[in-house]
Amino acid sequence: MNDQILTFLRALLDQTGAINFSFGNLFMIAVGVIMIFLAIAKHYEPLLLVGIGFSCIVANVPGPPDIPGGPAISALLYSVKDGGLFHYAYMGVEKLIIPPLIFLGVGAMTDFGPMIANPKLVILGAGAHLGIFVALILAKMLGFTLSEAGAIGLIGGADGPMAIFVAVKLAPHLLGPISVAAYSYMALMPMIQPPVMRLLTTKAERQISMADSRKVTKLEKIAFPVVIAIIVNLFFPPVAPLITMLMLGNLLKEVGVTDRLSKTAAGGLMNVIIIILTVAIGSTMAADKFLTFQTLEIVVLGLIAFVFGTGSGVVTAKIMNLFLKTKINPLIGSAGIASVPIAARVSHIVAHEENPKNFLIYHAMGPNLAGVFGTAISGGILLALLGVN
């Protein structure tokens, strides 16, 4: 009788995914749990890490043997004939539908006033992109093709949608690890950036206060997205879909007569897109696909890109101070990478810790917003040089 029960239980177990669990699955589930923990306990970009972490966990729960694609594939990835829920979420990323919509929402939430008011800070948006080219060179030295190296390097721009966009064009087979690295490091910037910022600055430099910027007129704010859209479509057509949607979202915000549309783009629509995006990214982290040496190389190169980008932005600000009568706080240079508004917030927090009267968030938003255009220009140049339209 006991043998019959054991045989029955074993046959039942064989029809589930439990028999297919591997050490890799358990490891990636632990990674997903850590992401959720950091989001809850440390408040590290919970809008990103909760969805990515949860989807990573689910993607590593093996399905039964009869699931298309093999037993290591989660049922949510392939639950019907042509693909499951996570599969179709990922298609929105792969077909470049999600990235432009994210830029639409970001534009509707963004005030470009800090960049318009102090245009010299645009230099910091350029200076903080050294990491892109350092990672590109290192990737090429490690044996990646030039197109793959370009896609990997753009992780250093700290612009998730732009990294996805360029990866789809240059190296679609690397889209999974590139998108995971880009968004994971963006969420972990409060851990990555401060040590580099403190290492490259003195206490006195970190305590520098900055005077209020001039007031930007409404006409300037309305003209800005129109002018930028024309320039980008004229000179950087490869990345025009993203920047065009960014400018459209910003125009909806600034004209004052389309509040319903701007609130929808920045609110409900953006929230839906974030859910789809995080599910899509996390679903690519199945152990059998993700735990490879190539993925490890991409993750390490992405970290190097972030570190060099942060450092080069700070150093650029220090160099500018050699020529400026009114000094700028070098910490805002680290915000020149394009993660809006995460990088600006990190600059403000580090400065505020040194001087409680120091409020740099508005000033840091200038180079932070310039970094968006810096990443777009870098991506456009890479796509143009490599012959991708």
C-alpha positions as CSV (number, residue, x, y, z in Angstrom):
1,M,0.0,0.0,0.0
2,N,2.8,2.4,0.9
3,D,4.6,1.6,-2.4
4,Q,1.5,2.4,-4.3
5,I,1.1,5.8,-2.5
6,L,4.8,6.6,-3.1
7,T,4.4,5.7,-6.8
8,F,1.3,7.8,-7.1
9,L,3.0,10.8,-5.4
10,R,6.1,10.4,-7.6
11,A,3.9,10.3,-10.8
12,L,2.0,13.4,-9.5
13,L,5.3,15.2,-8.8
14,D,6.6,14.4,-12.3
15,Q,3.7,16.3,-13.7
16,T,4.7,19.5,-11.9
17,G,7.8,21.7,-12.2
18,A,9.2,20.8,-8.8
19,I,11.2,17.9,-10.2
20,N,13.0,20.4,-12.5
21,F,14.3,22.8,-9.9
22,S,18.0,23.5,-10.3
23,F,20.5,25.3,-8.2
24,G,20.5,28.1,-10.8
25,N,16.7,28.5,-10.3
26,L,17.2,28.8,-6.5
27,F,20.0,31.3,-7.0
28,M,18.0,33.6,-9.2
29,I,15.0,33.3,-6.9
30,A,17.3,34.6,-4.2
31,V,18.3,37.5,-6.4
32,G,14.7,38.4,-6.9
33,V,14.1,38.3,-3.2
34,I,17.0,40.6,-2.6
35,M,15.7,43.1,-5.1
36,I,12.3,43.2,-3.4
37,F,14.1,43.5,0.0
38,L,16.1,46.5,-1.2
39,A,13.0,48.1,-2.6
40,I,11.1,47.7,0.7
41,A,13.8,48.2,3.3
42,K,16.1,50.6,1.5
43,H,13.5,52.3,-0.8
44,Y,15.8,51.8,-3.8
45,E,13.5,52.6,-6.7
46,P,10.6,50.3,-5.5
47,L,8.7,51.1,-8.7
48,L,11.4,49.2,-10.6
49,L,12.8,46.6,-8.2
50,V,9.5,45.2,-6.9
51,G,8.3,44.3,-10.4
52,I,11.7,43.1,-11.7
53,G,12.3,41.1,-8.5
54,F,8.9,39.4,-8.5
55,S,9.1,38.5,-12.2
56,C,12.6,37.1,-11.7
57,I,11.3,34.8,-9.0
58,V,8.3,33.6,-11.1
59,A,10.5,33.2,-14.2
60,N,12.6,30.7,-12.2
61,V,9.8,28.5,-11.0
62,P,10.1,25.6,-13.5
63,G,7.0,24.5,-15.4
64,P,5.9,20.9,-16.1
65,P,7.7,18.9,-18.9
66,D,5.0,19.5,-21.5
67,I,5.4,23.3,-21.6
68,P,6.7,24.5,-24.9
69,G,10.3,25.6,-24.7
70,G,11.3,23.0,-22.1
71,P,10.7,22.2,-18.4
72,A,12.9,25.1,-17.2
73,I,10.4,27.6,-18.6
74,S,7.8,29.2,-16.3
75,A,4.1,28.7,-17.1
76,L,3.7,32.5,-17.2
77,L,6.2,32.7,-20.0
78,Y,4.5,30.0,-22.2
79,S,1.0,29.2,-20.9
80,V,-0.7,29.2,-24.3
81,K,0.3,28.0,-27.8
82,D,2.2,31.1,-29.0
83,G,3.3,32.5,-25.6
84,G,2.2,33.5,-22.2
85,L,1.6,36.7,-20.3
86,F,5.2,37.6,-19.6
87,H,6.1,36.7,-23.2
88,Y,3.7,39.3,-24.6
89,A,4.9,41.9,-22.1
90,Y,8.4,41.3,-23.4
91,M,7.2,41.7,-27.0
92,G,6.2,45.3,-26.1
93,V,9.8,46.0,-25.2
94,E,11.3,44.0,-28.2
95,K,9.1,45.7,-30.7
96,L,10.1,49.2,-29.3
97,I,6.5,50.1,-28.2
98,I,7.3,50.5,-24.5
99,P,10.4,52.7,-24.6
100,P,8.8,55.6,-26.4
101,L,5.7,55.5,-24.2
102,I,8.0,55.7,-21.1
103,F,9.6,58.8,-22.6
104,L,6.2,60.3,-23.2
105,G,5.4,59.9,-19.5
106,V,8.8,61.1,-18.4
107,G,8.4,64.2,-20.5
108,A,5.0,64.9,-19.0
109,M,6.5,64.8,-15.5
110,T,9.7,66.8,-16.3
111,D,10.4,70.5,-15.8
112,F,13.3,71.4,-18.2
113,G,13.5,74.8,-16.5
114,P,16.8,74.0,-14.6
115,M,18.6,73.1,-17.8
116,I,17.1,76.2,-19.7
117,A,18.0,78.5,-16.8
118,N,21.7,77.4,-16.5
119,P,22.7,76.1,-20.0
120,K,26.4,75.8,-19.0
121,L,25.5,72.8,-16.9
122,V,24.8,71.0,-20.2
123,I,28.5,70.4,-20.3
124,L,28.2,68.1,-17.3
125,G,25.6,66.0,-19.3
126,A,28.4,65.4,-21.8
127,G,31.2,64.9,-19.3
128,A,29.3,62.2,-17.4
129,H,29.2,59.9,-20.5
130,L,32.8,58.7,-20.5
131,G,31.5,55.4,-19.0
132,I,29.7,54.6,-22.3
133,F,33.0,54.6,-24.3
134,V,35.1,52.9,-21.5
135,A,32.6,50.0,-21.4
136,L,32.5,49.9,-25.2
137,I,36.2,49.6,-25.5
138,L,36.4,47.0,-22.8
139,A,33.6,45.0,-24.3
140,K,35.4,45.0,-27.7
141,M,38.6,43.8,-26.0
142,L,36.7,41.0,-24.4
143,G,35.7,39.7,-27.8
144,F,32.2,41.2,-28.3
145,T,31.5,42.5,-31.8
146,L,31.5,46.3,-32.3
147,S,27.7,46.3,-32.4
148,E,27.4,44.3,-29.2
149,A,30.0,46.5,-27.5
150,G,28.1,49.6,-28.5
151,A,24.9,48.2,-27.0
152,I,26.6,47.2,-23.8
153,G,28.4,50.6,-23.5
154,L,25.1,52.5,-23.6
155,I,24.2,50.9,-20.2
156,G,26.6,53.6,-18.9
157,G,24.2,56.3,-20.0
158,A,21.8,55.3,-17.2
159,D,18.8,55.6,-19.5
160,G,16.9,52.4,-19.5
161,P,14.6,53.0,-22.5
162,M,17.5,54.3,-24.6
163,A,19.6,51.3,-23.7
164,I,16.7,49.0,-24.7
165,F,16.2,51.0,-27.9
166,V,19.9,50.7,-29.0
167,A,20.2,47.1,-27.9
168,V,17.2,46.1,-30.1
169,K,18.9,47.8,-33.1
170,L,22.5,46.7,-32.5
171,A,22.3,43.4,-30.5
172,P,18.8,42.1,-30.0
173,H,20.1,38.8,-28.7
174,L,21.6,40.7,-25.7
175,L,18.4,42.7,-24.9
176,G,17.7,40.6,-21.8
177,P,20.9,41.1,-19.9
178,I,21.4,44.6,-21.1
179,S,18.0,45.7,-19.9
180,V,18.4,43.9,-16.6
181,A,21.8,45.6,-16.0
182,A,20.6,49.0,-17.0
183,Y,17.5,49.1,-14.8
184,S,19.1,47.2,-11.9
185,Y,22.0,49.7,-11.7
186,M,19.6,52.6,-12.1
187,A,17.7,51.4,-9.1
188,L,21.0,50.8,-7.1
189,M,22.5,54.2,-7.9
190,P,22.1,55.3,-4.2
191,M,24.6,52.5,-3.4
192,I,26.9,52.9,-6.4
193,Q,27.4,56.6,-6.8
194,P,28.0,58.1,-3.3
195,P,31.4,56.3,-2.7
196,V,32.7,57.5,-6.1
197,M,31.4,61.0,-5.4
198,R,33.1,61.3,-2.0
199,L,36.3,59.8,-3.3
200,L,36.7,62.4,-5.9
201,T,35.7,65.5,-3.9
202,T,36.9,67.2,-0.7
203,K,34.6,68.0,2.2
204,A,34.8,71.7,1.3
205,E,33.8,71.0,-2.3
206,R,30.8,69.0,-1.1
207,Q,29.6,71.9,1.1
208,I,29.5,74.4,-1.8
209,S,26.2,76.1,-1.9
210,M,24.7,77.4,-5.2
211,A,22.6,80.5,-5.7
212,D,19.1,80.3,-7.1
213,S,18.9,80.2,-10.9
214,R,16.9,82.7,-12.9
215,K,13.2,82.3,-13.5
216,V,12.4,80.6,-16.8
217,T,9.5,82.1,-18.8
218,K,6.5,80.1,-19.9
219,L,7.3,81.0,-23.6
220,E,10.8,79.4,-23.1
221,K,9.3,76.2,-21.7
222,I,6.8,75.9,-24.6
223,A,9.4,76.7,-27.3
224,F,11.9,74.2,-25.8
225,P,10.3,70.9,-26.7
226,V,9.3,72.2,-30.2
227,V,12.9,73.3,-31.0
228,I,14.5,70.2,-29.6
229,A,12.1,67.9,-31.5
230,I,13.0,69.7,-34.8
231,I,16.8,69.5,-34.0
232,V,16.7,65.8,-33.0
233,N,14.6,64.7,-36.0
234,L,16.9,66.7,-38.3
235,F,20.3,65.6,-37.0
236,F,19.7,62.4,-35.0
237,P,16.9,60.5,-36.7
238,P,18.0,57.0,-35.3
239,V,16.9,58.1,-31.8
240,A,14.2,60.5,-32.8
241,P,11.2,58.2,-31.7
242,L,12.3,58.4,-28.1
243,I,13.2,62.1,-27.9
244,T,10.1,63.1,-30.0
245,M,7.8,61.4,-27.5
246,L,9.8,63.0,-24.6
247,M,9.2,66.4,-26.1
248,L,5.5,65.7,-26.8
249,G,5.0,64.7,-23.2
250,N,6.7,67.9,-22.0
251,L,4.8,70.1,-24.4
252,L,1.5,68.6,-23.1
253,K,2.7,69.6,-19.6
254,E,3.8,73.1,-20.4
255,V,1.1,74.5,-22.7
256,G,-1.4,74.6,-19.9
257,V,-4.4,73.6,-22.0
258,T,-3.9,69.8,-22.1
259,D,-3.9,69.0,-18.4
260,R,-6.0,65.8,-18.9
261,L,-3.5,64.4,-21.4
262,S,-0.4,65.3,-19.4
263,K,-1.8,63.9,-16.2
264,T,-2.8,60.7,-18.0
265,A,0.7,60.4,-19.6
266,A,2.5,61.1,-16.3
267,G,0.0,59.1,-14.2
268,G,-2.2,56.2,-15.2
269,L,-0.4,55.4,-18.5
270,M,3.0,55.7,-17.0
271,N,2.1,53.3,-14.1
272,V,0.7,50.7,-16.5
273,I,3.9,51.0,-18.7
274,I,6.1,50.6,-15.6
275,I,4.3,47.4,-14.6
276,I,4.6,45.9,-18.1
277,L,8.3,47.0,-18.4
278,T,9.3,45.5,-15.0
279,V,7.5,42.3,-15.8
280,A,9.2,42.1,-19.2
281,I,12.6,42.7,-17.8
282,G,12.3,40.3,-14.8
283,S,11.0,37.6,-17.1
284,T,14.3,37.5,-19.0
285,M,16.1,36.4,-15.8
286,A,15.4,32.7,-16.0
287,A,18.5,30.8,-14.8
288,D,19.0,28.7,-17.9
289,K,19.3,31.8,-20.1
290,F,20.6,34.4,-17.6
291,L,23.3,32.5,-15.7
292,T,26.0,32.6,-18.4
293,F,29.5,33.9,-18.5
294,Q,28.5,36.4,-21.2
295,T,25.8,37.8,-18.9
296,L,28.3,38.1,-16.1
297,E,30.6,40.1,-18.4
298,I,27.8,42.4,-19.4
299,V,26.8,43.0,-15.8
300,V,30.4,43.8,-14.8
301,L,30.9,46.1,-17.8
302,G,27.6,47.9,-16.9
303,L,28.9,48.5,-13.4
304,I,32.2,49.8,-14.8
305,A,30.3,52.2,-17.1
306,F,28.3,53.6,-14.2
307,V,31.3,54.1,-12.0
308,F,33.3,55.9,-14.8
309,G,30.3,57.9,-15.8
310,T,29.8,59.1,-12.2
311,G,33.4,59.9,-11.8
312,S,33.8,61.7,-15.1
313,G,30.8,63.9,-14.3
314,V,32.3,65.0,-11.0
315,V,35.8,65.6,-12.6
316,T,34.2,67.6,-15.3
317,A,32.5,69.9,-12.7
318,K,35.9,70.3,-10.9
319,I,37.5,71.3,-14.2
320,M,34.7,73.8,-14.9
321,N,35.3,75.4,-11.5
322,L,38.8,76.3,-12.6
323,F,37.3,78.8,-15.0
324,L,34.1,79.9,-13.2
325,K,34.0,82.9,-10.9
326,T,30.9,81.4,-9.1
327,K,31.8,77.9,-8.2
328,I,29.4,75.0,-8.7
329,N,29.2,72.0,-6.4
330,P,31.0,69.2,-8.1
331,L,28.5,66.7,-6.8
332,I,26.0,67.8,-9.4
333,G,28.4,66.5,-12.0
334,S,27.5,62.9,-11.1
335,A,23.9,63.7,-12.1
336,G,25.0,64.2,-15.7
337,I,24.2,60.5,-16.4
338,A,20.7,60.3,-17.6
339,S,18.7,58.5,-14.9
340,V,16.0,61.1,-14.2
341,P,15.5,62.0,-11.4
342,I,17.4,59.3,-9.5
343,A,20.9,60.7,-10.2
344,A,19.8,64.3,-9.3
345,R,18.3,63.0,-6.0
346,V,21.6,61.2,-5.1
347,S,23.6,64.4,-5.7
348,H,21.2,66.3,-3.5
349,I,21.3,63.7,-0.7
350,V,25.1,63.5,-0.6
351,A,25.4,67.3,-0.5
352,H,22.7,67.6,2.1
353,E,24.5,65.1,4.4
354,E,27.6,67.4,4.3
355,N,25.6,70.6,4.7
356,P,22.0,70.4,5.9
357,K,21.4,73.9,4.4
358,N,22.4,72.7,1.0
359,F,19.6,72.0,-1.4
360,L,21.0,70.9,-4.8
361,I,18.1,69.1,-6.3
362,Y,17.1,71.9,-8.7
363,H,20.6,72.5,-9.8
364,A,21.4,68.8,-10.2
365,M,18.3,68.5,-12.5
366,G,20.1,70.6,-15.1
367,P,22.9,68.2,-15.8
368,N,20.6,65.3,-15.2
369,L,18.2,66.4,-18.0
370,A,21.2,67.2,-20.2
371,G,22.3,63.6,-19.6
372,V,19.2,62.4,-21.4
373,F,20.2,64.3,-24.5
374,G,23.8,63.2,-24.0
375,T,22.7,59.5,-24.0
376,A,20.5,60.1,-27.0
377,I,23.3,61.7,-29.0
378,S,25.7,58.9,-28.0
379,G,23.2,56.3,-29.1
380,G,22.4,58.2,-32.3
381,I,26.1,58.4,-33.1
382,L,26.6,54.7,-32.5
383,L,23.6,53.8,-34.6
384,A,24.7,56.1,-37.4
385,L,28.3,54.8,-37.4
386,L,27.2,51.2,-37.4
387,G,24.7,51.8,-40.3
388,V,21.5,51.2,-38.3
389,N,18.5,53.4,-39.1
